[in-house]
């Protein structure tokens, strides 16, 4: 079972489409996200253990805290703070996962130009 | 096959499916809200023993995943891991309202597992939680092991195997098998994540276990419906556009040999 012969072009389109959809969601839709407390927040409020959250968590000691106040980029007008945080975060997640994949997978196989079918591919039905 | 028109149609189709689910009631459209923190546990909710145990479990599973991904190499996976992480991160920002003044958002572990398999899918989810925790203070750093396990690995492992079981029952090569399987798996993994989270809170002495269980499971049985809908839409979208991308692709994903079209 060999795959179509031009993976690079279809891969480019795949990356463009997938990343494009993610960026549209993170940049354009994020300002409309519900501001209601989510599941755990709600339970923490209802059961009154919200105050147990560390007021000065370790994350606030990182340099990123000077850039982002939760999902809001600091130092920019409020309407674009969350979209810009979404933009940076989406690209960071994209890059980090790509980098992990690249590091873990053996580069020699990638250059062989042949797709290896999944080892546990389902052949029966 | 993948022309600009295809891209436009695909994007439009996804957006029209997603909008009703994601967009807030009209009255609040004009306002700008930062997304509230998620099912993400903040530092302070878990005690050191629970943090330690969850870190050990998470790291052990991630180590297994690293080894498996290395062994089970697939050419398409590296870019797909990046795309999947980008989508899960973006989707996690979009809290959707549920009745009762609460909200939820996609966790995405089941989606990542269905798309990339449990091994690569777990690495993707881990990347997402690292970015959220370090950059955006969403989910504590000390409790990141628990967050990776609850919201990532439960979906990529438990969700994946539920999905595979249901899919095999309905038909490995059928869209219905994929959609129903992924929807049930997505819902079940959110509910299980809530159970485990309540367990961690209870064991940490943060809140009585029985109270936490009822409250967490109650809300997340509803939030899980959102997870199921979004996961099913994403799986349908991939099925219609690039079914060959699935970790275990359906047989129709190799259309050239079946249709007789010579490339």
HADDOCK unambig.tbl for C-alpha pairs under 7 A between the chains (distance, minus, plus):
assign (segid A and resid 15 and name CA) (segid B and resid 79 and name CA) 6.65 0.50 0.50
assign (segid A and resid 15 and name CA) (segid B and resid 83 and name CA) 6.25 0.50 0.50
assign (segid A and resid 17 and name CA) (segid B and resid 7 and name CA) 6.86 0.50 0.50
assign (segid A and resid 18 and name CA) (segid B and resid 83 and name CA) 5.54 0.50 0.50
assign (segid A and resid 19 and name CA) (segid B and resid 83 and name CA) 5.56 0.50 0.50
assign (segid A and resid 19 and name CA) (segid B and resid 86 and name CA) 6.42 0.50 0.50
assign (segid A and resid 21 and name CA) (segid B and resid 11 and name CA) 6.95 0.50 0.50
assign (segid A and resid 22 and name CA) (segid B and resid 86 and name CA) 5.79 0.50 0.50
assign (segid A and resid 22 and name CA) (segid B and resid 87 and name CA) 4.55 0.50 0.50
assign (segid A and resid 22 and name CA) (segid B and resid 90 and name CA) 5.56 0.50 0.50
assign (segid A and resid 23 and name CA) (segid B and resid 90 and name CA) 6.99 0.50 0.50
assign (segid A and resid 25 and name CA) (segid B and resid 90 and name CA) 5.89 0.50 0.50
assign (segid A and resid 25 and name CA) (segid B and resid 91 and name CA) 6.74 0.50 0.50
assign (segid A and resid 26 and name CA) (segid B and resid 90 and name CA) 4.56 0.50 0.50
assign (segid A and resid 26 and name CA) (segid B and resid 93 and name CA) 6.78 0.50 0.50
assign (segid A and resid 30 and name CA) (segid B and resid 93 and name CA) 6.09 0.50 0.50
assign (segid A and resid 30 and name CA) (segid B and resid 94 and name CA) 5.57 0.50 0.50
assign (segid A and resid 31 and name CA) (segid B and resid 32 and name CA) 5.27 0.50 0.50
assign (segid A and resid 31 and name CA) (segid B and resid 33 and name CA) 5.80 0.50 0.50
assign (segid A and resid 31 and name CA) (segid B and resid 34 and name CA) 6.65 0.50 0.50
assign (segid A and resid 32 and name CA) (segid B and resid 23 and name CA) 6.26 0.50 0.50
assign (segid A and resid 32 and name CA) (segid B and resid 24 and name CA) 6.09 0.50 0.50
assign (segid A and resid 32 and name CA) (segid B and resid 29 and name CA) 6.39 0.50 0.50
assign (segid A and resid 32 and name CA) (segid B and resid 32 and name CA) 6.71 0.50 0.50
assign (segid A and resid 32 and name CA) (segid B and resid 33 and name CA) 6.95 0.50 0.50
assign (segid A and resid 33 and name CA) (segid B and resid 24 and name CA) 6.63 0.50 0.50
assign (segid A and resid 33 and name CA) (segid B and resid 33 and name CA) 6.96 0.50 0.50
assign (segid A and resid 33 and name CA) (segid B and resid 35 and name CA) 5.82 0.50 0.50
assign (segid A and resid 33 and name CA) (segid B and resid 94 and name CA) 4.75 0.50 0.50
assign (segid A and resid 33 and name CA) (segid B and resid 95 and name CA) 4.82 0.50 0.50
assign (segid A and resid 33 and name CA) (segid B and resid 96 and name CA) 6.27 0.50 0.50
assign (segid A and resid 34 and name CA) (segid B and resid 24 and name CA) 6.10 0.50 0.50
assign (segid A and resid 34 and name CA) (segid B and resid 35 and name CA) 6.72 0.50 0.50
assign (segid A and resid 34 and name CA) (segid B and resid 95 and name CA) 5.01 0.50 0.50
assign (segid A and resid 34 and name CA) (segid B and resid 96 and name CA) 5.43 0.50 0.50
assign (segid A and resid 34 and name CA) (segid B and resid 97 and name CA) 5.54 0.50 0.50
assign (segid A and resid 34 and name CA) (segid B and resid 103 and name CA) 6.41 0.50 0.50
assign (segid A and resid 35 and name CA) (segid B and resid 33 and name CA) 5.94 0.50 0.50
assign (segid A and resid 35 and name CA) (segid B and resid 34 and name CA) 6.99 0.50 0.50
assign (segid A and resid 35 and name CA) (segid B and resid 35 and name CA) 5.85 0.50 0.50
assign (segid A and resid 35 and name CA) (segid B and resid 36 and name CA) 5.76 0.50 0.50
assign (segid A and resid 36 and name CA) (segid B and resid 36 and name CA) 6.99 0.50 0.50
assign (segid A and resid 36 and name CA) (segid B and resid 97 and name CA) 6.94 0.50 0.50
assign (segid A and resid 36 and name CA) (segid B and resid 101 and name CA) 5.97 0.50 0.50
assign (segid A and resid 36 and name CA) (segid B and resid 102 and name CA) 5.10 0.50 0.50
assign (segid A and resid 36 and name CA) (segid B and resid 103 and name CA) 5.40 0.50 0.50
assign (segid A and resid 37 and name CA) (segid B and resid 36 and name CA) 6.07 0.50 0.50
assign (segid A and resid 37 and name CA) (segid B and resid 102 and name CA) 5.30 0.50 0.50
assign (segid A and resid 37 and name CA) (segid B and resid 103 and name CA) 5.84 0.50 0.50
assign (segid A and resid 38 and name CA) (segid B and resid 36 and name CA) 6.87 0.50 0.50
assign (segid A and resid 38 and name CA) (segid B and resid 37 and name CA) 6.97 0.50 0.50
assign (segid A and resid 38 and name CA) (segid B and resid 38 and name CA) 5.61 0.50 0.50
assign (segid A and resid 38 and name CA) (segid B and resid 39 and name CA) 6.58 0.50 0.50
assign (segid A and resid 38 and name CA) (segid B and resid 102 and name CA) 5.39 0.50 0.50
assign (segid A and resid 38 and name CA) (segid B and resid 103 and name CA) 4.33 0.50 0.50
assign (segid A and resid 38 and name CA) (segid B and resid 104 and name CA) 5.08 0.50 0.50
assign (segid A and resid 39 and name CA) (segid B and resid 39 and name CA) 5.90 0.50 0.50
assign (segid A and resid 39 and name CA) (segid B and resid 102 and name CA) 6.56 0.50 0.50
assign (segid A and resid 39 and name CA) (segid B and resid 103 and name CA) 6.45 0.50 0.50
assign (segid A and resid 39 and name CA) (segid B and resid 104 and name CA) 6.15 0.50 0.50
assign (segid A and resid 39 and name CA) (segid B and resid 216 and name CA) 6.84 0.50 0.50
assign (segid A and resid 39 and name CA) (segid B and resid 219 and name CA) 5.93 0.50 0.50
assign (segid A and resid 39 and name CA) (segid B and resid 220 and name CA) 6.51 0.50 0.50
assign (segid A and resid 40 and name CA) (segid B and resid 38 and name CA) 6.89 0.50 0.50
assign (segid A and resid 40 and name CA) (segid B and resid 39 and name CA) 4.92 0.50 0.50
assign (segid A and resid 40 and name CA) (segid B and resid 216 and name CA) 6.81 0.50 0.50
assign (segid A and resid 42 and name CA) (segid B and resid 102 and name CA) 6.55 0.50 0.50
assign (segid A and resid 43 and name CA) (segid B and resid 215 and name CA) 6.11 0.50 0.50
assign (segid A and resid 43 and name CA) (segid B and resid 216 and name CA) 6.51 0.50 0.50
assign (segid A and resid 49 and name CA) (segid B and resid 206 and name CA) 6.82 0.50 0.50
assign (segid A and resid 49 and name CA) (segid B and resid 207 and name CA) 6.93 0.50 0.50
assign (segid A and resid 52 and name CA) (segid B and resid 44 and name CA) 5.66 0.50 0.50
assign (segid A and resid 52 and name CA) (segid B and resid 45 and name CA) 6.01 0.50 0.50
assign (segid A and resid 53 and name CA) (segid B and resid 42 and name CA) 5.91 0.50 0.50
assign (segid A and resid 53 and name CA) (segid B and resid 43 and name CA) 5.79 0.50 0.50
assign (segid A and resid 53 and name CA) (segid B and resid 44 and name CA) 4.47 0.50 0.50
assign (segid A and resid 53 and name CA) (segid B and resid 45 and name CA) 5.75 0.50 0.50
assign (segid A and resid 54 and name CA) (segid B and resid 43 and name CA) 5.51 0.50 0.50
assign (segid A and resid 54 and name CA) (segid B and resid 44 and name CA) 4.76 0.50 0.50
assign (segid A and resid 57 and name CA) (segid B and resid 43 and name CA) 6.05 0.50 0.50
assign (segid A and resid 57 and name CA) (segid B and resid 140 and name CA) 6.82 0.50 0.50
assign (segid A and resid 58 and name CA) (segid B and resid 141 and name CA) 6.40 0.50 0.50
assign (segid A and resid 59 and name CA) (segid B and resid 133 and name CA) 6.91 0.50 0.50
assign (segid A and resid 59 and name CA) (segid B and resid 134 and name CA) 5.95 0.50 0.50
assign (segid A and resid 59 and name CA) (segid B and resid 137 and name CA) 5.44 0.50 0.50
assign (segid A and resid 59 and name CA) (segid B and resid 140 and name CA) 6.89 0.50 0.50
assign (segid A and resid 59 and name CA) (segid B and resid 141 and name CA) 6.28 0.50 0.50
assign (segid A and resid 64 and name CA) (segid B and resid 135 and name CA) 5.28 0.50 0.50
assign (segid A and resid 65 and name CA) (segid B and resid 135 and name CA) 6.94 0.50 0.50
assign (segid A and resid 68 and name CA) (segid B and resid 135 and name CA) 6.85 0.50 0.50
assign (segid A and resid 68 and name CA) (segid B and resid 136 and name CA) 6.02 0.50 0.50
assign (segid A and resid 69 and name CA) (segid B and resid 136 and name CA) 6.67 0.50 0.50
assign (segid A and resid 70 and name CA) (segid B and resid 136 and name CA) 4.40 0.50 0.50
assign (segid A and resid 70 and name CA) (segid B and resid 137 and name CA) 5.49 0.50 0.50
assign (segid A and resid 70 and name CA) (segid B and resid 138 and name CA) 6.56 0.50 0.50
assign (segid A and resid 71 and name CA) (segid B and resid 34 and name CA) 6.16 0.50 0.50
assign (segid A and resid 71 and name CA) (segid B and resid 35 and name CA) 6.93 0.50 0.50
assign (segid A and resid 71 and name CA) (segid B and resid 136 and name CA) 5.72 0.50 0.50
assign (segid A and resid 72 and name CA) (segid B and resid 34 and name CA) 6.85 0.50 0.50
assign (segid A and resid 79 and name CA) (segid B and resid 32 and name CA) 6.33 0.50 0.50
assign (segid A and resid 82 and name CA) (segid B and resid 34 and name CA) 6.24 0.50 0.50
assign (segid A and resid 86 and name CA) (segid B and resid 90 and name CA) 6.76 0.50 0.50
assign (segid A and resid 89 and name CA) (segid B and resid 131 and name CA) 6.81 0.50 0.50
assign (segid A and resid 90 and name CA) (segid B and resid 86 and name CA) 4.81 0.50 0.50
assign (segid A and resid 90 and name CA) (segid B and resid 89 and name CA) 5.92 0.50 0.50
assign (segid A and resid 90 and name CA) (segid B and resid 90 and name CA) 5.97 0.50 0.50
assign (segid A and resid 91 and name CA) (segid B and resid 86 and name CA) 6.58 0.50 0.50
assign (segid A and resid 92 and name CA) (segid B and resid 131 and name CA) 6.83 0.50 0.50
assign (segid A and resid 93 and name CA) (segid B and resid 85 and name CA) 5.50 0.50 0.50
assign (segid A and resid 93 and name CA) (segid B and resid 86 and name CA) 5.39 0.50 0.50
assign (segid A and resid 93 and name CA) (segid B and resid 89 and name CA) 6.72 0.50 0.50
assign (segid A and resid 93 and name CA) (segid B and resid 127 and name CA) 6.15 0.50 0.50
assign (segid A and resid 93 and name CA) (segid B and resid 128 and name CA) 5.48 0.50 0.50
assign (segid A and resid 93 and name CA) (segid B and resid 131 and name CA) 6.15 0.50 0.50
assign (segid A and resid 94 and name CA) (segid B and resid 82 and name CA) 4.15 0.50 0.50
assign (segid A and resid 94 and name CA) (segid B and resid 83 and name CA) 5.91 0.50 0.50
assign (segid A and resid 94 and name CA) (segid B and resid 85 and name CA) 5.46 0.50 0.50
assign (segid A and resid 94 and name CA) (segid B and resid 86 and name CA) 4.70 0.50 0.50
assign (segid A and resid 95 and name CA) (segid B and resid 82 and name CA) 6.18 0.50 0.50
assign (segid A and resid 96 and name CA) (segid B and resid 127 and name CA) 6.08 0.50 0.50
assign (segid A and resid 97 and name CA) (segid B and resid 81 and name CA) 5.69 0.50 0.50
assign (segid A and resid 97 and name CA) (segid B and resid 82 and name CA) 4.90 0.50 0.50
assign (segid A and resid 97 and name CA) (segid B and resid 85 and name CA) 6.22 0.50 0.50
assign (segid A and resid 97 and name CA) (segid B and resid 124 and name CA) 5.47 0.50 0.50
assign (segid A and resid 97 and name CA) (segid B and resid 127 and name CA) 5.55 0.50 0.50
assign (segid A and resid 98 and name CA) (segid B and resid 78 and name CA) 5.62 0.50 0.50
assign (segid A and resid 98 and name CA) (segid B and resid 79 and name CA) 6.00 0.50 0.50
assign (segid A and resid 98 and name CA) (segid B and resid 81 and name CA) 5.78 0.50 0.50
assign (segid A and resid 98 and name CA) (segid B and resid 82 and name CA) 4.40 0.50 0.50
assign (segid A and resid 101 and name CA) (segid B and resid 78 and name CA) 4.99 0.50 0.50
assign (segid A and resid 101 and name CA) (segid B and resid 81 and name CA) 6.78 0.50 0.50
assign (segid A and resid 102 and name CA) (segid B and resid 78 and name CA) 5.98 0.50 0.50
assign (segid A and resid 104 and name CA) (segid B and resid 66 and name CA) 6.65 0.50 0.50
assign (segid A and resid 104 and name CA) (segid B and resid 70 and name CA) 5.75 0.50 0.50
assign (segid A and resid 105 and name CA) (segid B and resid 69 and name CA) 6.90 0.50 0.50
assign (segid A and resid 105 and name CA) (segid B and resid 70 and name CA) 5.02 0.50 0.50
assign (segid A and resid 105 and name CA) (segid B and resid 73 and name CA) 6.37 0.50 0.50
assign (segid A and resid 106 and name CA) (segid B and resid 70 and name CA) 6.73 0.50 0.50
assign (segid A and resid 110 and name CA) (segid B and resid 75 and name CA) 6.17 0.50 0.50
assign (segid A and resid 115 and name CA) (segid B and resid 74 and name CA) 6.54 0.50 0.50
assign (segid A and resid 115 and name CA) (segid B and resid 75 and name CA) 5.61 0.50 0.50
assign (segid A and resid 116 and name CA) (segid B and resid 73 and name CA) 6.99 0.50 0.50
assign (segid A and resid 116 and name CA) (segid B and resid 74 and name CA) 5.71 0.50 0.50
assign (segid A and resid 116 and name CA) (segid B and resid 75 and name CA) 6.94 0.50 0.50
assign (segid A and resid 117 and name CA) (segid B and resid 74 and name CA) 6.81 0.50 0.50
assign (segid A and resid 118 and name CA) (segid B and resid 72 and name CA) 6.55 0.50 0.50
assign (segid A and resid 118 and name CA) (segid B and resid 74 and name CA) 6.76 0.50 0.50
assign (segid A and resid 119 and name CA) (segid B and resid 72 and name CA) 6.32 0.50 0.50
assign (segid A and resid 121 and name CA) (segid B and resid 248 and name CA) 6.16 0.50 0.50
assign (segid A and resid 122 and name CA) (segid B and resid 248 and name CA) 6.94 0.50 0.50
assign (segid A and resid 125 and name CA) (segid B and resid 172 and name CA) 6.50 0.50 0.50
